[in-house]
Amino acid sequence: MRGVLSLIILLGLSGLGLAAEEAKLDTGNTAWMLVASALVVFMTVPGLALFYGGLDKAKSILNTIAMSFTAFALVTLTWIAVGYSIAYGDDILGFMGNPFQYFFGKGISGINPDTGYPALLDLMFQLTFAAITTALISGSFVGRMKFSAWLLFALLWSVIVYPPVAHWVWGGGFLSQHGALDFAGGTVVHINAGVAGLVGALILGRRKDAALIPNSVPLVALGAGILWFGWFGFNAGSALAANETAAWAMINTTVAASTAALAWMFAEWLHAGKPTVVGISSGIIAGLVAITPAAGFVNLVGAVLIGAIAAPIAYFAVALLKPKFGYDDALDVFGIHGMAGIVGAVLTGVFADPSVGGTPGLIYGNVKQVFVQLVGVVVTMVYSAVLTAAILLALKATVGLRVSEEEEVEGLDSAEHGEKAYNF
């Protein structure tokens, strides 16, 4: 009897030892995810701020930069309060997580046994995604939106719109349950933000002078370069480990961005007569956007084709579609992020290689995957459009959305912030 008890105790201690071993800190994964999180912060501040700031008029560059900075600051607080819980809390009917499960980090501690890095690092990494998604939308609003209205919009959108969509795809919600593929945010980030930007542009109306006159093309190029660099954290970091999937995501990101830069350049060259630096920079962003949902699922040929297809579609959305319909998507959030995001999400279902990510796409015989991807695209577009419109219309009826015509002509740097970027 004593021998049996000793055996049971030894087995129990062995089991505890195995559990402890499973939860042991993986310093490699931890270091990589710390770096990846920092890279995505770098994408927003300063990357996106400089990219958008360079594209806007000189009299509103500081306001444009402030929109990116404050979006990141605000979303940091909404995310740790309830956003993370809504996205990753216990599932409620496939739609959202328990909104107060992780309220201000409650219950987030220890080492995640699946990844080997601290559970708190998940909170940080996903925070950066929520923040840059909200900041992206500002590109459609620049030049005519009250700064106070922007702050309220960013606060509400980052709680009501982004976290539920993240839950659908990454938090165990209904899209993930049906096999939708979105490696790093084609639907969650880019389609979501792109559609929100389009809806906002329609509700805000056109600027008095809607021409796109970049005040600093070098800033645009610098911002695009920082975004490309930071995107490695965005895409390769979404492997949640320092592993082969991260390597696939990194090389696919590079290949798609390079291909798209050239594809946009040649499309613009043929259509408009000259290849511009703004165009090359925009092509880089279009390629980065398009490969985001596919980065850990496709092979190198798939990455080339996604970049080559997405960039010309995004270019013609900016060069032809926007002028034809007359909406003032100031910095082409829908034209680049929305359109390239849609193309990338659908093509993920076409080119997904089972030897890379484990799931076959259309060309490997899985026709259903394209349908699943299309459902994800449509559902995200409808939800983002309806909820964004509700938020903006509520703000329009209460605090108002637009600055006065005099303030718009004066420029938002002076009218909203009392300062100027350039002393001339």
Secondary structure, DSSP 8 states (H G I E B T S, - for coil): -HHHHHHHHHHHHHHHHHHHHHT---HHHHHHHHHHHHHHHHIIIIIIHHHHHHHS-GGGHHHHHHHHHHHHHHHHHHIIIIIHHHHHSSEETTTEE-TTTTGGGTT--SB-TTTSSBHHHHHHHHHHHHHHHHHHHGGGTTTTB-HHHHHHHHHHHHHHTHHHHHHHHHSS-HHHHTT---SS-IIIIIIHHHHHHHHHHHHH---SS-----S-HHHHHHHHHHHHHHHHHHHGGGGSSSSHHHHHHHHHHHHHHHHHHHHHHHHHHHHHSS--HHHHHHHHHHHHHHHTTTTTT--HHHHHHHHHHHHHHHHHIIIIIHHHHT---TT-IIIIIIHHHHHHHHHHHHH--HHHHS---GGGT-THHHHHHHHHHHHHHHHHHHHHHHHHHHHHHHT-SB--HHHHHH-HHHHHHS--SS--
